[in-house]
Amino acid sequence: MARIAVVFYSATGNVAALAESLAEGARGEGAEVRVRPVAERAPREAIEANRRWKAWVDDNPYDTVASLDDLEWADGIALGSPTRFGAAAEQLKSFLDTTGGLWAQGKLADKVGTSFTSASTGHGGLETTTVAMNMTFYHWGTLIMPLGYAADPSLMTSGNPYGASWVSRKSAAPEEEALGAARVQGARLAQVAARLAA
C-alpha cells in the first residue's frame, strides 16, 4: 500500500477541492493518504480585502498543517497551489523552502511527485505553475508523474496533461471535469508509488 501526502495551499477552497479529489483517487487504489494544507502567511489586511479568501481562512476545515514529517513519510507527494503570476503561491513555496535538511539527507529522492493548480483565467499560468512546482521535485531527486492523457480518455477535454487544473472564472468552484481529472491523477500517483515502494 502506498503512502501519499497531498500538500497544498488554497486561498479560497478551490485548490483544497482538487486536493480532496486527488486524495479520493489515491484512496480508491488502497493508498494511505494525508491531506495537509500549508500554513497561511498572508497579512490579515490582505485576507480581509477579499471576501472569499477571508471566508476560507475563517472556516478552514483542516486541523493539521503540512510538516516535514509528512514528506518523509510519503512514497508519493502531490503539490497543489493556485497560480501566482505563473508560479506557486508564496505560502507553498515558503514551506518547500524548509525541506533543505531532508533534501541534504536524500530523504526525498526516489519518491514520486505530481502537481495540480487553479487559476482565475484560462491563460493565467496553469501550465507554468505546475512546472514550477515540479522544479522542486527535480532538486529533491523525486520522480515526476504528470497527469498525462493516457490514463483516461476523458482527460483529453480537461486540457492539461501536466496536472489537474481548474479555471475559476468569477470565483467558481471546480466542476466535475476538473475534480475527475484530480481523482485520476491521485489514482495514478498511488499506483506508481506502490510499484516503486514494492
TORKOL-4160 file (C-alpha; in steps of 0.2 Angstrom, whole numbers, padded with zeros to 4 digits, m for minus):
198
<pt num="1" X="0000" Y="0000" Z="0000"/>
<pt num="2" X="0007" Y="0017" Z="m0005"/>
<pt num="3" X="0008" Y="0032" Z="0007"/>
<pt num="4" X="0003" Y="0048" Z="m0001"/>
<pt num="5" X="0005" Y="0066" Z="0005"/>
<pt num="6" X="m0006" Y="0079" Z="m0003"/>
<pt num="7" X="0002" Y="0096" Z="0002"/>
<pt num="8" X="m0006" Y="0111" Z="m0004"/>
<pt num="9" X="m0011" Y="0130" Z="m0002"/>
<pt num="10" X="m0028" Y="0136" Z="m0005"/>
<pt num="11" X="m0034" Y="0154" Z="m0003"/>
<pt num="12" X="m0052" Y="0151" Z="m0007"/>
<pt num="13" X="m0055" Y="0132" Z="m0006"/>
<pt num="14" X="m0053" Y="0128" Z="m0025"/>
<pt num="15" X="m0036" Y="0120" Z="m0023"/>
<pt num="16" X="m0042" Y="0111" Z="m0007"/>
<pt num="17" X="m0057" Y="0104" Z="m0018"/>
<pt num="18" X="m0044" Y="0097" Z="m0030"/>
<pt num="19" X="m0033" Y="0091" Z="m0016"/>
<pt num="20" X="m0048" Y="0081" Z="m0009"/>
<pt num="21" X="m0052" Y="0074" Z="m0026"/>
<pt num="22" X="m0034" Y="0069" Z="m0029"/>
<pt num="23" X="m0034" Y="0060" Z="m0011"/>
<pt num="24" X="m0050" Y="0051" Z="m0015"/>
<pt num="25" X="m0042" Y="0044" Z="m0031"/>
<pt num="26" X="m0027" Y="0038" Z="m0021"/>
<pt num="27" X="m0038" Y="0030" Z="m0008"/>
<pt num="28" X="m0048" Y="0021" Z="m0021"/>
<pt num="29" X="m0031" Y="0012" Z="m0025"/>
<pt num="30" X="m0029" Y="0007" Z="m0007"/>
<pt num="31" X="m0017" Y="0021" Z="m0003"/>
<pt num="32" X="m0015" Y="0028" Z="0015"/>
<pt num="33" X="m0017" Y="0047" Z="0012"/>
<pt num="34" X="m0013" Y="0063" Z="0022"/>
<pt num="35" X="m0021" Y="0079" Z="0015"/>
<pt num="36" X="m0011" Y="0094" Z="0023"/>
<pt num="37" X="m0013" Y="0112" Z="0019"/>
<pt num="38" X="0002" Y="0123" Z="0022"/>
<pt num="39" X="0001" Y="0137" Z="0034"/>
<pt num="40" X="m0007" Y="0154" Z="0029"/>
<pt num="41" X="0006" Y="0168" Z="0029"/>
<pt num="42" X="m0003" Y="0182" Z="0021"/>
<pt num="43" X="m0006" Y="0198" Z="0031"/>
<pt num="44" X="m0023" Y="0199" Z="0039"/>
<pt num="45" X="m0027" Y="0215" Z="0029"/>
<pt num="46" X="m0024" Y="0206" Z="0013"/>
<pt num="47" X="m0035" Y="0192" Z="0018"/>
<pt num="48" X="m0049" Y="0204" Z="0024"/>
<pt num="49" X="m0049" Y="0213" Z="0007"/>
<pt num="50" X="m0055" Y="0198" Z="m0002"/>
<pt num="51" X="m0072" Y="0190" Z="0005"/>
<pt num="52" X="m0069" Y="0173" Z="m0002"/>
<pt num="53" X="m0051" Y="0172" Z="0005"/>
<pt num="54" X="m0057" Y="0178" Z="0022"/>
<pt num="55" X="m0072" Y="0166" Z="0022"/>
<pt num="56" X="m0059" Y="0151" Z="0018"/>
<pt num="57" X="m0047" Y="0157" Z="0032"/>
<pt num="58" X="m0061" Y="0159" Z="0045"/>
<pt num="59" X="m0069" Y="0142" Z="0041"/>
<pt num="60" X="m0054" Y="0132" Z="0036"/>
<pt num="61" X="m0059" Y="0114" Z="0039"/>
<pt num="62" X="m0041" Y="0107" Z="0042"/>
<pt num="63" X="m0034" Y="0105" Z="0059"/>
<pt num="64" X="m0017" Y="0099" Z="0054"/>
<pt num="65" X="m0005" Y="0109" Z="0043"/>
<pt num="66" X="0009" Y="0101" Z="0032"/>
<pt num="67" X="0025" Y="0096" Z="0041"/>
<pt num="68" X="0042" Y="0089" Z="0035"/>
<pt num="69" X="0037" Y="0073" Z="0043"/>
<pt num="70" X="0023" Y="0071" Z="0030"/>
<pt num="71" X="0035" Y="0072" Z="0016"/>
<pt num="72" X="0047" Y="0060" Z="0024"/>
<pt num="73" X="0033" Y="0048" Z="0027"/>
<pt num="74" X="0026" Y="0048" Z="0010"/>
<pt num="75" X="0030" Y="0037" Z="m0005"/>
<pt num="76" X="0021" Y="0049" Z="m0017"/>
<pt num="77" X="0019" Y="0068" Z="m0015"/>
<pt num="78" X="0006" Y="0079" Z="m0023"/>
<pt num="79" X="0009" Y="0098" Z="m0023"/>
<pt num="80" X="m0005" Y="0110" Z="m0026"/>
<pt num="81" X="m0006" Y="0129" Z="m0027"/>
<pt num="82" X="m0016" Y="0142" Z="m0035"/>
<pt num="83" X="m0006" Y="0152" Z="m0048"/>
<pt num="84" X="0003" Y="0167" Z="m0043"/>
<pt num="85" X="0010" Y="0176" Z="m0058"/>
<pt num="86" X="0013" Y="0159" Z="m0066"/>
<pt num="87" X="0021" Y="0151" Z="m0051"/>
<pt num="88" X="0016" Y="0143" Z="m0034"/>
<pt num="89" X="0009" Y="0154" Z="m0020"/>
<pt num="90" X="0022" Y="0160" Z="m0008"/>
<pt num="91" X="0014" Y="0150" Z="0006"/>
<pt num="92" X="0018" Y="0134" Z="m0003"/>
<pt num="93" X="0035" Y="0140" Z="m0008"/>
<pt num="94" X="0039" Y="0145" Z="0009"/>
<pt num="95" X="0035" Y="0128" Z="0016"/>
<pt num="96" X="0045" Y="0119" Z="0002"/>
<pt num="97" X="0060" Y="0131" Z="0006"/>
<pt num="98" X="0061" Y="0122" Z="0023"/>
<pt num="99" X="0065" Y="0105" Z="0016"/>
<pt num="100" X="0084" Y="0108" Z="0014"/>
<pt num="101" X="0088" Y="0096" Z="0028"/>
<pt num="102" X="0078" Y="0082" Z="0021"/>
<pt num="103" X="0085" Y="0085" Z="0004"/>
<pt num="104" X="0103" Y="0085" Z="0010"/>
<pt num="105" X="0100" Y="0068" Z="0018"/>
<pt num="106" X="0092" Y="0061" Z="0002"/>
<pt num="107" X="0076" Y="0058" Z="0011"/>
<pt num="108" X="0065" Y="0065" Z="m0003"/>
<pt num="109" X="0074" Y="0056" Z="m0018"/>
<pt num="110" X="0066" Y="0041" Z="m0027"/>
<pt num="111" X="0048" Y="0046" Z="m0022"/>
<pt num="112" X="0035" Y="0050" Z="m0034"/>
<pt num="113" X="0029" Y="0068" Z="m0036"/>
<pt num="114" X="0015" Y="0076" Z="m0046"/>
<pt num="115" X="0007" Y="0094" Z="m0046"/>
<pt num="116" X="m0010" Y="0102" Z="m0048"/>
<pt num="117" X="m0017" Y="0120" Z="m0049"/>
<pt num="118" X="m0031" Y="0133" Z="m0051"/>
<pt num="119" X="m0031" Y="0150" Z="m0059"/>
<pt num="120" X="m0044" Y="0163" Z="m0062"/>
<pt num="121" X="m0041" Y="0165" Z="m0080"/>
<pt num="122" X="m0038" Y="0152" Z="m0094"/>
<pt num="123" X="m0021" Y="0159" Z="m0098"/>
<pt num="124" X="m0017" Y="0163" Z="m0080"/>
<pt num="125" X="m0002" Y="0151" Z="m0078"/>
<pt num="126" X="m0009" Y="0134" Z="m0076"/>
<pt num="127" X="0005" Y="0125" Z="m0085"/>
<pt num="128" X="0019" Y="0136" Z="m0079"/>
<pt num="129" X="0013" Y="0134" Z="m0061"/>
<pt num="130" X="0013" Y="0115" Z="m0062"/>
<pt num="131" X="0030" Y="0115" Z="m0070"/>
<pt num="132" X="0036" Y="0127" Z="m0057"/>
<pt num="133" X="0031" Y="0116" Z="m0043"/>
<pt num="134" X="0039" Y="0101" Z="m0052"/>
<pt num="135" X="0056" Y="0111" Z="m0051"/>
<pt num="136" X="0056" Y="0107" Z="m0033"/>
<pt num="137" X="0055" Y="0088" Z="m0037"/>
<pt num="138" X="0069" Y="0089" Z="m0049"/>
<pt num="139" X="0080" Y="0096" Z="m0035"/>
<pt num="140" X="0074" Y="0083" Z="m0022"/>
<pt num="141" X="0078" Y="0069" Z="m0034"/>
<pt num="142" X="0059" Y="0064" Z="m0034"/>
<pt num="143" X="0052" Y="0056" Z="m0050"/>
<pt num="144" X="0039" Y="0067" Z="m0058"/>
<pt num="145" X="0022" Y="0059" Z="m0064"/>
<pt num="146" X="0012" Y="0070" Z="m0075"/>
<pt num="147" X="m0007" Y="0068" Z="m0076"/>
<pt num="148" X="m0005" Y="0064" Z="m0095"/>
<pt num="149" X="m0019" Y="0059" Z="m0106"/>
<pt num="150" X="m0016" Y="0040" Z="m0107"/>
<pt num="151" X="m0024" Y="0036" Z="m0090"/>
<pt num="152" X="m0042" Y="0041" Z="m0095"/>
<pt num="153" X="m0048" Y="0046" Z="m0112"/>
<pt num="154" X="m0059" Y="0060" Z="m0104"/>
<pt num="155" X="m0043" Y="0069" Z="m0099"/>
<pt num="156" X="m0042" Y="0075" Z="m0117"/>
<pt num="157" X="m0056" Y="0088" Z="m0113"/>
<pt num="158" X="m0048" Y="0094" Z="m0097"/>
<pt num="159" X="m0034" Y="0102" Z="m0107"/>
<pt num="160" X="m0019" Y="0100" Z="m0096"/>
<pt num="161" X="m0008" Y="0085" Z="m0096"/>
<pt num="162" X="0004" Y="0092" Z="m0083"/>
<pt num="163" X="m0008" Y="0090" Z="m0069"/>
<pt num="164" X="m0026" Y="0093" Z="m0064"/>
<pt num="165" X="m0031" Y="0111" Z="m0065"/>
<pt num="166" X="m0046" Y="0122" Z="m0064"/>
<pt num="167" X="m0050" Y="0139" Z="m0072"/>
<pt num="168" X="m0060" Y="0148" Z="m0058"/>
<pt num="169" X="m0069" Y="0162" Z="m0068"/>
<pt num="170" X="m0079" Y="0173" Z="m0057"/>
<pt num="171" X="m0073" Y="0163" Z="m0042"/>
<pt num="172" X="m0082" Y="0147" Z="m0047"/>
<pt num="173" X="m0079" Y="0131" Z="m0038"/>
<pt num="174" X="m0071" Y="0117" Z="m0048"/>
<pt num="175" X="m0083" Y="0107" Z="m0059"/>
<pt num="176" X="m0084" Y="0088" Z="m0060"/>
<pt num="177" X="m0072" Y="0088" Z="m0075"/>
<pt num="178" X="m0058" Y="0095" Z="m0065"/>
<pt num="179" X="m0062" Y="0085" Z="m0050"/>
<pt num="180" X="m0062" Y="0069" Z="m0060"/>
<pt num="181" X="m0045" Y="0073" Z="m0068"/>
<pt num="182" X="m0039" Y="0076" Z="m0050"/>
<pt num="183" X="m0046" Y="0059" Z="m0045"/>
<pt num="184" X="m0037" Y="0051" Z="m0060"/>
<pt num="185" X="m0021" Y="0059" Z="m0055"/>
<pt num="186" X="m0022" Y="0053" Z="m0037"/>
<pt num="187" X="m0026" Y="0035" Z="m0043"/>
<pt num="188" X="m0011" Y="0036" Z="m0055"/>
<pt num="189" X="0000" Y="0043" Z="m0041"/>
<pt num="190" X="m0005" Y="0029" Z="m0029"/>
<pt num="191" X="m0002" Y="0016" Z="m0042"/>
<pt num="192" X="0015" Y="0022" Z="m0047"/>
<pt num="193" X="0021" Y="0025" Z="m0029"/>
<pt num="194" X="0015" Y="0007" Z="m0024"/>
<pt num="195" X="0026" Y="0000" Z="m0038"/>
<pt num="196" X="0041" Y="0010" Z="m0034"/>
<pt num="197" X="0039" Y="0006" Z="m0015"/>
<pt num="198" X="0037" Y="m0013" Z="m0018"/>
